[in-house]
């Protein structure tokens, strides 16, 4: 077994960029949908009052890691994309809780014996329980998406490991980029974009109930367009929502 040539970090980043530009052409309308959905996610909150700093912080994580999931797919790093999806979903639960409840500072923060702040150990569970009770169907959709990521990408396993191994004549070569069967790239991108719509719907509901944040005026119309586009694409990408039990209703 041999390793593929390992360039320096800057050269590796250059190769990644070239791969991303080449891969873009393989996604077609699924990538267009992902871009419009991520653009809305980036813009859909018009304002946040300074007292809702934790909501803003967790919302930023939802936005950043949803984007990184798509970028990772374009760069052919599929496990990395899965981790980003999981991180965004976890941040969404905390963002929703922080805008949906008053005076959360003491719930979020704890301090060690040196006075250094850190997230309260029980805060994650508090958010997940609250989200499940408040949005049982949408919470279940996000849990299904997270479970799917955990099943495939949470730990080292033979399926992801083999995506980095290629055969060259009689030698196995370790590749730095993942490989998927033809046509599966669109499926992966669709599945990375799907949770974004569910997360935005949850967060929008909570923002509308709050006096400390506001949505952009065009949100509902643009969101409806993204949902309709997602449903149309479902017919093109192996009936994903039917196969995996996913629904945007």
DRENROKOL-129983 format. One record per residue: residue in three letters; x negated, z negated, y negated of N, C-alpha, C in turn. Coordinates in steps of 0.2 Angstrom, whole numbers, plus 5000, padded with zeros to 4 digits. Layout:
N
ALAXZYXZYXZY/...
This chain:
249
UNK499650005006500050005000499650004994/UNK499850044989499450044983499950034977/UNK499650014971500050004965499950074961/UNK500550084957500450144953499950124947/UNK499650174944499250154938499550114933/UNK499250054932499450004927499150014920/UNK499550044916499250054909499249984905/UNK498949984899498949934895499649924892/UNK499749864889500449844887500749904882/UNK500349924877500649974873500750034876/UNK500350054881500450114884501050114889/UNK501150054892501750044896502350044892/UNK502350014885502950024881503150094879/UNK502550134878502650204877503050244882/UNK502750224888503050254894503850234895/UNK503950174894504650154894505050194889/UNK504850204883505250234878505350304880/UNK504850344883504950404885505450414891/UNK505450364896505950354901506650344898/UNK506750304893507350294890507650354887/UNK507250394883507450454880507650504886/UNK507350504891507550554897508150524900/UNK508150464901508750434905509450444901/UNK509350444894509950444890510350514892/UNK510050564894510350624895510750624902/UNK510650574906510950564912511650534912/UNK511750494906512350454906512950484903/UNK512850534898513450574896513950524892/UNK514550534893515050494890515050424891/UNK514750404897514750334898514250294893/UNK513750334891513350304886513650304879/UNK514050354877514350364871514850304871/UNK515150284876515650234876515250164875/UNK514750154879514350094878514050084871/UNK513850144868513650134861514150114856/UNK514750144857515350124852515550054853/UNK515550034860515749964861515249914858/UNK514649934859514049884856514049884849/UNK514249944846514249944838514849904836/UNK515449904839515949854837515749784838/UNK515449774844515249704845514749674839/UNK514349724837513849704832514249684825/UNK514849724824515149724818515849684817/UNK516049664823516749644823516949574819/UNK516449534818516549474814516349484807/UNK516749484803516649494796516349434792/UNK516449374794516149314791516249254795/UNK515749214794515749144798515549094793/UNK515949044792515848984788515148944790/UNK514748924785514148894787514248834792/UNK514848804792514948744796515048764803/UNK515048824805515148854812514448884814/UNK513948844813513248874814513148884821/UNK513448844826513348854833513748914836/UNK514348924833514748984835514249044833/UNK514049044827513649104825513049114829/UNK512649054831512049064835512249094842/UNK512749064845512949084852513249164852/UNK513549174846513849244845513249294845/UNK512749274841512149314841511849324848/UNK511849274852511549284859512049334863/UNK512649334862513149384865512949454863/UNK512849464857512749524854512049554856/UNK511549514856510849534857510749544865/UNK511049504869510949514876511349564879/UNK511949584876512349634878511949704877/UNK511649704871511249764869510649774874/UNK510349714875509749714879509849744886/UNK510449724889510649744895510749824896/UNK510949854890511049924890510349954890/UNK509949924885509249954884508849944891/UNK508949894894508549884901508749934906/UNK509449954906509650004910509350074908/UNK509250084902508950154900508250154902/UNK507950094902507250094904507050084911/UNK507650084915507650074922507350014925/UNK507549954921507449894924508149854925/UNK508349864931509049844933509149774934/UNK508649734937508749664937508749634931/UNK508349654926508249634919508949644916/UNK509249704917509949714914510449664917/UNK510449644923510849604926510849534923/UNK510149514922510049444919510349444912/UNK510249494908510549494901511249494901/UNK511649524906512349524906512549454908/UNK512249424912512449354914512349304908/UNK511749314904511649274899512149284893/UNK512349344892512849354887513549324889/UNK513749324895514349294897514349224896/UNK513749194898513649114897513749104890/UNK513349144885513449124878514149134875/UNK514449184878515149194876515649134877/UNK515549104883515949044884515748984879/UNK515148984877514948934872515148954865/UNK515149014863515349034857516049024856/UNK516449044861517149034860517348964860/UNK517048924863517148844863517048824856/UNK516448844853516248824846516648844841/UNK517048904841517448924836518148894838/UNK518348884844519048864846519148784845/UNK518548744844518648674843518248654837/UNK518548594834518248564828517648514830/UNK517248504825516748454826516348454833/UNK516048514834515748514841514948494841/UNK514748474835514048464835513748414840/UNK514148354840513948304845513948324852/UNK514448374853514548394860513948444862/UNK513748484857513248534858512548504859/UNK512348454854511648434854511548364857/UNK511048354860510748284862510048284860/UNK509748224860509148214858508748174863/UNK508148194864507648154869507348094866/UNK506948054870506747994867506248004861/UNK506048064860505648074854505948104848/UNK506648114849507048134844507048214843/UNK506848244848506848314848507548344851/UNK507948384847508548404849508548454855/UNK509048454859509148504865509848504866/UNK510048554870510748564871511048514876/UNK511548484875511848424879511948454886/UNK511648414891511648434898512348454901/UNK512848424898513548434901513948484897/UNK513648514892513948564887514248624891/UNK513748654895513948714898514648704902/UNK514648654906515248644910515848634906/UNK515748594901516348584896516648654894/UNK516148694892516348764890516748804895/UNK516448804901516748844906517448814908/UNK517548754909518148724910518648734905/UNK518448734899518948744893519148824893/UNK518648864894518848934894519248954900/UNK519148924906519548934912520348914911/UNK520348854907521048834906521448874900/UNK521048894896521348934890521449004891/UNK520949034895521049104897520949114904/UNK521349094908521249094915521149164918/UNK521449214916521349284918520749314916/UNK520649304909519949334907519349304909/UNK519449234910518849194912518749214919/UNK519249234923519149254930518749324930/UNK518949364925518549424925517849424924/UNK517649374919516949364917516649334923/UNK516949284926516649254932516449304938/UNK516949354939516849404944516249444942/UNK516149464935515549504933514949464934/UNK514949394932514349354933514149344940/UNK514649334944514549324952514249384955/UNK514449444952514149514955513449514953/UNK513249494947512549494945512149444949/UNK512449384950512149334954511949354961/UNK512449394964512349414971511849454972/UNK511749504967511249554967510549534964/UNK510549504958509949504954509749434952/UNK510049374954509849314952509249294955/UNK509149314961508549294965508149354968/UNK507549344970507149394973507549414980/UNK507649474981507949494987507749564989/UNK507849584995507549654998507849714994/UNK508549704992508849764989508449784983/UNK508349734978508049744972507349764973/UNK507049724978506249744979506149814981/UNK506549834986506449904988506549964983/UNK506949944977506949994972506350004968/UNK505849964969505149974966504650004971/UNK504850024977504350044982504550124983/UNK504050164983504050234984503550254990/UNK503750304993503350324999502950394996/UNK502350394997501950444995501450465001/UNK501650525004501350535011501350485015/UNK500850455017500850395022500750325019/UNK500850325012500650265009501250245005/UNK501350175004501850145000501550134993/UNK501950154988501750144981502250094978/UNK501950044974502350004970502450034963/UNK503050044962503250074955503450024950/UNK503350024944503549974939504249984937/UNK504550044938505250064936505650064942/UNK506350044942506850044947507050114949/UNK507250124955507550184957508250174959/UNK508750214958509450214961509650284963/UNK510050284968510350344971510650384965/UNK510650454965510950494960511650474959/UNK511850474952512550454950512650384949/UNK512250334952512350264951512150234944/UNK511750274940511550254934512250244929/UNK512650294930513250284926513650224928/UNK513750214934514050154937513750094934/UNK513150084934512750024932512950014924/UNK512950074920513050064913513750044912/UNK514250074915514950054915515049984916/UNK514749954921514749884923514449834918/UNK513949864915513649824909514049814903/UNK514449874902514849874896515549844897/UNK515749844903516449814904516549744902/UNK516049694903516149624901516149614893/UNK515849664890515849664882516549664880/UNK516949704882517649714880518049644881/UNK517949614887518249554889518049504884/UNK517349494883517149444879517349454871/UNK517349514869517649524862518349504861/UNK518749514867519449504866519549424866/UNK519149384870519249314870519049294863/UNK518449314860518149284854518649304848/UNK518949364848519349384843520049344843/UNK520249324849520849274849520649214845/UNK520049184847519849124844519749124837/UNK519449184835519249194827519949194823/UNK520449224826521049234823521449164822/UNK521249124826521549054826521149004821/UNK520649034819520148984815520149004807/UNK520048954803520048964796519348974794/UNK518848974799518148974797517749034799/UNK518149084801517849144803518449204802/UNK518149264802518649314801518449384804/UNK518849424806518749484809518749544804/UNK518349594806518449654801519149684802/UNK519349714796520049734796520149794801/UNK519649834803519749884808519649864815/UNK519649804817519449784823519949804829/UNK520649784827521149804833521149874834/UNK521149914829521149994831520550014834/UNK519949994832519350014836519249984843/UNK519549924844519449894850519949924855/UNK520549944853521049984857520750054859/UNK520350084854520050144856519550134861/UNK519150084861518650064866518950054873/UNK519450014873519850004879520150064882/UNK520450114878520650174881520150214884/UNK519550214880518950254883518750234889/UNK518750164890518450134896518950154902/UNK519550154901520050174906519950244908/UNK519850284903519750354905519150364909/UNK518650334907517950334911518050314918/UNK518450264919518550234925518750284930/UNK519150334928519350394932518750434934/UNK518150434930517650474931517050444935/UNK517050374935516450334938516750304944/UNK516950334949517050314956517650254956/UNK518150264951518750224951518450144951/UNK518050134947517650064947518150004946/UNK518650014942519049954941519449944947/UNK519749994950520149984956519649954962/UNK519049984962518649964968518449894967/UNK518249874961518049804960518549754958/UNK519149774957519649734955519649714947/UNK519349754943519249744936519849774932/UNK520049744927520549764923520449734916/UNK520649784911520649764904521249734901/UNK521749734905522449714903522449634901/
